[in-house]
């Protein structure tokens, strides 16, 4: 068996994904009654910012760090406060994290504090990027992902055997970057912070324990490093390498599920085709059943995200504008902007279907080939050049014209319905974001699809009409967290005093308990 795959299996067999723990020593302890308020707040806050569930912990760390650094700067107690807030929010069980981890986190914070203070960057996002890198390293320290890393090494090694590109098209280092980025995006849904962190580790293997010389070098060349990363990330959006890895991802997803489902038996399963087919079929069936619950959960979170954000913006922007400049409120426009986006999400849910039996059979055959032959037997990627015929250019031009026509027709319809400029702007923002979120949710249902099925006429028309909005939604979603005033309001105007009050209450209860013990 592939050594990287063996190591991944061994880690999962010993201890399934679990946070860092010790059996002895003092543990981080919080008041659970007080912490319950923080837990419910965290649920609400996650609904405000639509994100993948696996990123909740990392994003919470980043959000807490950003808030505390902006308000107080790096302090000696930042690590302790951060870990207490994470336990309050129940990312970790009470009395599960050892007190010793506070110093580990503090050490990481000191390193990134040095970088933040000494990097002379022309990039306006440099501070946010550094905090994102810091959050990723802390998240990995608290919740190690060694099993995922070894499995991903196996995936990249197997994929690379089938990607035979001439160096005149792409250099070896650029190809390595593209395989790295594509694999992380496809298999573990890594976001921009996580990918930058991995590229940083890829670029600086010594990064976790860098010396002052290394740190000074990073500070001096930080902008050059970022430019290299951003160029690779931009290239990956249209890269045929990403499309190839995405197309060949399903069997590896099945293998990952097989390992997690039966880590002790995996080696014997992987050596027997009939066992691969039998156990693999059960894994695919379970994942397909689970897809519906994941889709419903994603739809619900998307609807909550849209409603909360839309209502907030309606109160903050739309209603004041209409009251001051138009002297009347267009309730029909307001209702349309609130009701239509969630309705689009719900309609999309009705169109979602999982792949059928033919797909399962093909997928299992490819999976068994990978495990038994230790190689990917599908067609190789041999060139990045795409033949663009005159017909393709004509279709592309026609599609662009039709897309603009759809957007123009929607604008005219909204004007006819007496939407004002603010209502029209908010309509496009939310319909576009919802369309993109719905597209992502549909992609979830197709993650095990080996060969894409043709859509029927109704779905084809529905997709065609929404696709221009999906494209706009993708652009907006990439920048939403940066410019979403709703999130800034909650993080600094609501969350900061709320967490401070919780901390005071917890300290007071601790003081009262100590006083009580003095009299016992």
VOGU-3710 file (C-alpha; in Angstrom, 3 decimals, decimal comma):
1> xxxxxxxxxx> 0,000/0,000/0,000  1,103/3,569/-0,699  3,181/4,774/2,322  1,268/8,056/2,651  -2,034/6,184/2,582  -0,702/3,766/5,213  0,264/6,648/7,518  -3,149/8,274/7,111  -4,888/4,994/7,961  -2,610/4,451/10,985
11> xxxxxxxxxx> -3,409/7,899/12,427  -7,146/7,440/11,984  -6,930/3,936/13,472  -5,140/5,189/16,586  -7,317/8,209/17,165  -10,030/9,543/14,924  -10,044/13,295/14,271  -9,797/14,758/17,759  -8,513/17,957/19,342  -5,217/18,086/21,185
21> xxxxxxxxxx> -5,630/16,590/24,673  -3,605/15,258/27,589  -4,617/12,869/30,331  -2,827/14,781/33,079  -2,313/18,345/34,220  -4,606/21,333/34,626  -7,331/21,895/32,026  -8,945/25,039/30,659  -12,216/25,428/32,556  -15,124/27,813/31,989
31> xxxxxxxxxx> -18,488/28,372/33,634  -20,855/26,308/31,467  -23,966/28,283/32,426  -22,370/31,561/31,351  -20,779/29,900/28,325  -24,174/28,741/27,070  -24,978/32,318/26,021  -21,749/32,452/23,991  -22,608/29,096/22,398  -25,988/30,331/21,146
41> xxxxxxxxxx> -24,438/33,579/19,975  -21,863/31,582/17,971  -24,659/29,614/16,276  -26,334/32,878/15,327  -23,055/34,488/14,177  -22,213/31,540/11,903  -25,619/31,939/10,246  -24,744/35,552/9,376  -21,682/34,563/7,339  -22,426/31,667/4,965
51> xxxxxxxxxx> -19,405/29,359/5,105  -18,495/25,684/4,990  -18,985/23,962/8,348  -15,405/22,648/8,444  -14,187/26,283/8,487  -16,222/27,318/11,541  -13,359/26,826/14,023  -10,709/28,554/11,915  -13,042/31,446/11,107  -13,983/31,823/14,789
61> xxxxxxxxxx> -10,284/32,019/15,721  -9,669/34,607/12,994  -12,713/36,656/14,020  -11,746/36,675/17,714  -8,128/37,565/16,923  -9,131/40,357/14,559  -11,503/41,838/17,132  -9,015/41,692/19,986  -6,045/42,912/17,932  -8,009/45,865/16,544
71> xxxxxxxxxx> -9,327/46,817/19,999  -6,371/45,927/22,254  -3,420/44,834/20,099  -1,408/41,686/20,870  -1,452/41,217/24,664  0,067/38,663/27,020  -3,381/37,233/27,802  -4,625/37,065/24,180  -3,983/33,316/23,928  -5,847/32,555/27,178
81> xxxxxxxxxx> -8,806/34,761/26,232  -8,969/33,190/22,755  -9,057/29,645/24,137  -11,669/30,559/26,750  -13,909/32,004/24,032  -13,527/28,841/21,937  -14,528/26,679/24,905  -17,459/29,008/25,650  -18,644/28,529/22,077  -18,204/24,729/22,499
91> xxxxxxxxxx> -15,696/24,244/19,744  -13,985/22,253/22,495  -15,517/20,512/25,491  -15,081/22,098/28,896  -11,984/20,750/30,681  -10,708/19,025/27,521  -7,897/21,389/26,477  -4,738/21,316/28,643  -3,543/24,596/30,174  -0,161/23,904/28,545
101> xxxxxxxxxx> -1,636/24,651/25,112  -2,011/28,314/26,130  1,765/28,786/25,860  1,814/27,014/22,476  -0,827/29,404/21,155  0,955/32,368/22,757  4,159/31,377/20,949  2,314/31,362/17,615  0,815/34,774/18,414  4,260/36,205/19,224
111> xxxxxxxxxx> 5,583/34,979/15,883  2,749/36,525/13,904  2,852/39,687/16,016  6,476/40,078/14,917  5,479/39,575/11,269  2,552/41,989/11,522  4,764/44,653/13,099  7,703/44,281/10,709  6,157/43,516/7,323  6,381/46,596/5,122
121> xxxxxxxxxx> 3,672/45,755/2,609  1,961/47,753/-0,107  -0,895/45,239/-0,042  -3,902/46,693/1,817  -4,959/43,165/2,833  -1,576/42,258/4,358  -2,773/42,561/7,972  -5,869/40,433/7,306  -3,750/37,842/5,471  -1,297/37,590/8,390
131> xxxxxxxxxx> -4,141/37,147/10,887  -5,617/34,472/8,589  -2,278/32,605/8,518  -2,093/32,884/12,307  -5,641/31,511/12,707  -4,816/28,526/10,485  -1,706/27,609/12,468  -3,561/27,905/15,774  -6,444/25,795/14,421  -3,999/23,100/13,311
141> xxxxxxxxxx> -2,245/23,176/16,688  -5,548/22,691/18,513  -6,970/20,202/16,019  -4,159/18,416/14,120  -4,933/17,240/10,566  -2,073/14,792/10,042  -4,442/12,111/8,730  -5,763/14,520/6,071  -2,263/15,680/5,145  -0,961/12,159/4,521
151> xxxxxxxxxx> -4,097/11,254/2,580  -3,755/14,397/0,478  -0,111/13,502/-0,213  -1,362/10,145/-1,538  -3,956/11,916/-3,710  -1,438/14,406/-5,117  1,097/11,675/-5,833  -1,511/9,553/-7,639  -2,900/12,499/-9,613  0,579/13,727/-10,586
161> xxxxxxxxxx> 1,292/10,365/-12,249  -1,533/11,110/-14,689  -0,684/14,762/-15,339  1,990/14,688/-18,037  2,416/18,289/-19,138  5,304/19,622/-21,171  7,485/22,206/-19,402  6,924/24,532/-22,346  3,311/24,821/-21,104  3,894/24,925/-17,331
171> xxxxxxxxxx> 7,002/24,703/-15,137  7,375/21,929/-12,574  7,059/24,329/-9,644  3,933/25,959/-11,106  2,425/22,526/-11,716  3,177/21,564/-8,105  1,417/24,726/-6,935  -1,618/23,983/-9,119  -1,907/20,379/-7,923  -1,531/21,555/-4,302
181> xxxxxxxxxx> -4,224/24,245/-4,596  -6,622/22,099/-6,641  -6,376/19,093/-4,317  -7,062/21,163/-1,195  -10,010/22,975/-2,757  -11,514/19,751/-4,055  -11,020/17,283/-1,222  -11,147/19,327/1,966  -12,938/22,460/0,672  -10,071/24,679/1,835
191> xxxxxxxxxx> -10,850/28,389/1,794  -8,467/31,189/0,809  -6,872/31,443/4,292  -6,219/27,707/4,480  -4,760/27,584/0,963  -2,465/30,557/1,638  -1,300/28,884/4,866  -0,503/25,634/3,049  1,285/27,488/0,247  3,272/29,325/2,919
201> xxxxxxxxxx> 4,271/25,981/4,443  4,970/24,669/0,935  7,197/27,711/0,255  8,779/27,756/3,749  8,887/24,149/5,080  10,596/25,422/8,294  7,818/27,964/8,898  6,398/26,524/12,176  9,809/26,922/13,891  11,372/29,749/11,910
211> xxxxxxxxxx> 14,444/31,578/13,182  14,767/35,367/13,413  16,731/35,265/10,141  13,882/33,422/8,414  11,338/35,844/9,902  13,349/38,845/8,694  13,538/37,295/5,207  9,760/36,735/5,161  9,145/40,349/6,216  11,480/41,649/3,508
221> xxxxxxxxxx> 9,962/39,552/0,710  6,361/39,342/1,956  4,843/41,199/-1,006  6,790/39,059/-3,494  5,572/35,906/-1,748  1,969/37,159/-1,808  2,243/38,041/-5,505  3,447/34,516/-6,247  0,553/32,998/-4,286  -2,088/35,308/-5,760
231> xxxxxxxxxx> -0,874/34,628/-9,297  -1,201/30,884/-8,661  -4,651/31,312/-7,080  -5,882/33,392/-10,018  -4,496/30,876/-12,496  -6,204/28,051/-10,620  -9,665/29,556/-11,210  -9,398/28,706/-14,919  -6,814/25,940/-14,684  -7,327/22,685/-16,559
241> xxxxxxxxxx> -5,369/21,046/-13,731  -8,164/21,938/-11,295  -10,826/20,701/-13,732  -8,902/17,438/-14,171  -8,527/16,868/-10,407  -12,188/17,748/-9,840  -13,254/15,264/-12,529  -11,156/12,470/-10,973  -11,927/13,249/-7,312  -14,933/10,896/-6,662
251> xxxxxxxxxx> -12,984/7,614/-6,205  -10,637/9,278/-3,706  -13,651/10,562/-1,764  -14,888/6,951/-1,577  -11,449/5,793/-0,368  -11,427/8,495/2,336  -14,869/7,370/3,505  -13,755/3,719/3,510  -10,785/4,580/5,739  -12,876/6,563/8,223
261> xxxxxxxxxx> -15,616/3,941/8,280  -13,344/0,896/8,773  -9,777/1,990/9,663  -8,858/-1,327/11,292  -10,030/-3,377/8,314  -9,002/-1,003/5,535  -5,787/-2,777/4,528  -7,611/-6,093/4,006  -10,453/-4,288/2,166  -8,004/-2,475/-0,138
271> xxxxxxxxxx> -6,362/-5,769/-1,161  -9,608/-7,530/-2,187  -11,702/-6,330/-5,139  -14,927/-7,973/-3,974  -14,502/-6,305/-0,558  -13,835/-2,933/-2,236  -17,011/-3,289/-4,311  -19,113/-4,428/-1,336  -17,880/-1,905/1,234  -17,553/0,853/-1,372
281> xxxxxxxxxx> -21,171/0,357/-2,444  -22,313/0,766/1,175  -20,179/3,913/1,561  -21,637/5,461/-1,605  -25,179/4,609/-0,514  -24,604/6,200/2,898  -23,047/9,316/1,386  -25,937/9,686/-1,075  -28,424/9,408/1,803  -26,426/11,923/3,785
291> xxxxxxxxxx> -26,374/14,337/0,848  -30,060/15,158/1,341  -29,564/16,097/4,983  -26,479/18,145/4,042  -28,415/19,895/1,267  -31,347/20,678/3,582  -28,943/21,973/6,232  -27,098/24,088/3,656  -30,379/25,435/2,240  -31,603/26,342/5,729
301> xxxxxxxxxx> -28,340/28,089/6,605  -28,401/29,918/3,259  -31,962/31,124/3,833  -31,151/32,311/7,375  -28,030/34,076/6,075  -30,006/35,893/3,367  -32,950/36,828/5,606  -30,827/38,168/8,464  -28,529/40,153/6,181  -31,368/41,435/3,982
311> xxxxxxxxxx> -33,510/42,554/6,907  -30,513/44,345/8,443  -29,699/46,158/5,156  -33,370/46,986/4,595  -33,481/48,717/7,987  -30,046/50,334/7,587  -30,227/51,433/3,915  -33,445/50,765/2,007  -36,036/52,133/4,449  -34,064/55,305/5,353
321> xxxxxxxxxx> -33,433/56,018/1,644  -37,093/55,616/0,683  -38,274/57,631/3,686  -35,873/60,542/3,129  -35,761/60,826/-0,680  -38,969/59,184/-1,931  -41,175/59,996/1,081  -42,862/56,600/0,813  -41,979/52,944/1,328  -42,398/50,493/-1,558
331> xxxxxxxxxx> -43,615/47,498/0,440  -43,981/45,288/-2,641  -40,308/45,833/-3,559  -39,278/45,249/0,048  -41,309/42,029/0,219  -39,941/40,821/-3,140  -36,352/41,371/-2,024  -36,983/39,473/1,210  -39,076/36,570/-0,155  -37,608/35,879/-3,625
341> xxxxxxxxxx> -33,986/34,977/-2,673  -35,016/32,226/-0,195  -37,576/31,014/-2,752  -34,792/30,573/-5,326  -32,902/28,447/-2,775  -35,955/26,275/-2,126  -36,678/25,780/-5,856  -33,044/24,762/-6,395  -33,469/22,131/-3,678  -36,256/20,473/-5,676
351> xxxxxxxxxx> -33,935/20,047/-8,679  -31,180/18,282/-6,737  -30,677/14,586/-7,507  -27,903/12,176/-6,570  -26,112/10,070/-9,229  -27,725/6,712/-10,110  -26,647/3,035/-10,155  -24,653/3,270/-13,393  -22,512/5,990/-11,827  -22,015/3,834/-8,705
361> xxxxxxxxxx> -20,782/0,870/-10,770  -18,297/2,990/-12,744  -17,102/4,738/-9,596  -16,445/1,451/-7,788  -14,441/0,096/-10,724  -12,197/3,172/-10,759  -11,834/3,000/-6,959  -10,731/-0,630/-7,080  -8,214/0,207/-9,852  -6,639/2,891/-7,668
371> xxxxxxxxxx> -6,376/0,659/-4,589  -5,255/-2,513/-6,336  -2,957/-1,000/-8,970  -1,941/2,087/-6,988  -2,561/4,303/-9,984  -5,329/6,238/-11,685  -6,407/4,375/-14,824  -8,490/7,168/-16,383  -7,278/9,332/-19,295  -4,162/11,424/-18,652
381> xxxxxxxxxx> -3,934/15,207/-18,806  -1,408/15,818/-21,586  -1,897/19,451/-22,589  -3,286/22,725/-21,306  -4,024/24,015/-24,780  -7,704/24,139/-25,670  -8,827/24,236/-29,250  -11,077/27,255/-29,711  -12,979/26,845/-32,947  -14,888/29,595/-34,690
391> xxxxxxxxxx> -18,097/27,898/-33,549  -16,968/28,086/-29,922  -16,172/31,796/-30,256  -19,565/32,398/-31,843  -21,354/30,531/-29,023  -19,346/32,452/-26,433  -20,272/35,788/-28,007  -23,941/34,754/-28,289  -24,013/33,666/-24,659  -22,518/36,982/-23,525
401> xxxxxxxxxx> -25,147/38,934/-25,493  -28,004/36,770/-24,156  -26,720/37,078/-20,571  -26,642/40,867/-20,835  -30,135/40,739/-22,347  -31,395/38,711/-19,358  -29,889/41,206/-16,898  -31,318/44,156/-18,857  -34,769/42,525/-19,013  -34,720/42,022/-15,223
411> xxxxxxxxxx> -33,795/45,685/-14,682  -36,639/46,837/-16,967  -39,088/44,546/-15,174  -38,034/45,918/-11,779  -38,389/49,505/-13,003  -41,865/48,649/-14,264  -42,686/47,288/-10,807  -41,587/50,695/-9,420  -38,362/49,481/-7,768  -36,042/52,387/-6,945
421> xxxxxxxxxx> -32,291/52,335/-7,576  -31,467/51,058/-4,049  -34,085/48,278/-4,268  -32,760/47,237/-7,693  -29,185/47,189/-6,367  -30,124/45,057/-3,359  -32,203/42,759/-5,594  -29,170/42,044/-7,813  -26,849/41,611/-4,840  -29,032/39,048/-3,070
431> xxxxxxxxxx> -30,324/37,163/-6,113  -26,738/36,854/-7,347  -25,375/35,646/-4,000  -28,293/33,226/-3,581  -27,800/31,889/-7,113  -24,129/31,246/-6,377  -24,905/29,586/-3,029  -27,563/27,428/-4,713  -25,010/26,459/-7,372  -22,567/25,393/-4,635
441> xxxxxxxxxx> -25,265/23,359/-2,898  -26,105/21,559/-6,153  -22,392/20,803/-6,579  -22,453/19,056/-3,190  -24,981/16,557/-4,540  -22,723/15,868/-7,543  -19,469/15,262/-5,665  -19,556/11,507/-6,504  -20,613/11,998/-10,116  -18,071/10,362/-12,441
451> xxxxxxxxxx> -19,710/11,466/-15,689  -21,972/14,500/-15,874  -25,555/13,813/-16,912  -27,419/15,968/-19,401  -30,006/18,232/-17,785  -33,608/18,154/-18,976  -35,119/21,161/-20,762  -36,650/22,739/-17,631  -33,434/22,522/-15,619  -31,461/23,714/-18,652
461> xxxxxxxxxx> -33,598/26,864/-18,983  -33,484/27,447/-15,215  -29,680/27,169/-15,247  -29,354/29,424/-18,273  -31,430/32,190/-16,706  -29,587/31,988/-13,356  -26,039/31,583/-14,707  -25,404/35,330/-15,241  -26,435/35,863/-11,607  -24,195/32,961/-10,513
471> xxxxxxxxxx> -21,201/34,671/-12,151  -21,986/37,975/-10,415  -22,636/36,102/-7,144  -19,220/34,433/-7,301  -17,507/37,823/-7,530  -19,642/39,257/-4,714  -19,137/36,210/-2,459  -15,351/36,443/-2,796  -15,475/39,965/-1,336  -18,607/39,693/0,832
481> xxxxxxxxxx> -16,835/39,171/4,156  -14,502/42,104/3,440  -17,297/44,603/2,780  -20,279/43,179/4,661  -21,142/45,970/7,112  -23,518/43,571/8,873  -20,587/41,390/9,981  -18,518/44,386/11,102  -21,479/45,635/13,145  -21,953/42,305/14,923
491> xxxxxxxxxx> -18,232/41,681/15,506  -17,339/45,076/16,957  -20,567/46,734/18,128  -22,354/43,648/19,474  -19,840/40,834/20,050  -17,082/42,865/21,728  -19,219/44,167/24,646  -21,201/40,904/24,796  -18,033/38,828/25,304  -16,705/41,386/27,786
501> xxxxxxxxxx> -19,915/41,103/29,851  -19,678/37,294/29,802  -16,056/37,496/30,999  -17,037/39,833/33,860  -19,907/37,552/34,908  -17,635/34,506/34,831  -14,994/36,287/36,925  -17,648/37,422/39,402  -19,070/33,915/39,802  -15,555/32,566/40,289
511> xxxxxxxxxx> -14,923/35,204/42,960  -18,212/34,363/44,742  -17,350/30,649/44,668  -13,947/31,324/46,241  -15,556/33,450/48,962  -18,084/30,694/49,623  -15,276/28,138/49,960  -13,589/30,338/52,573  -16,572/29,844/54,886  -17,043/26,116/54,339
//
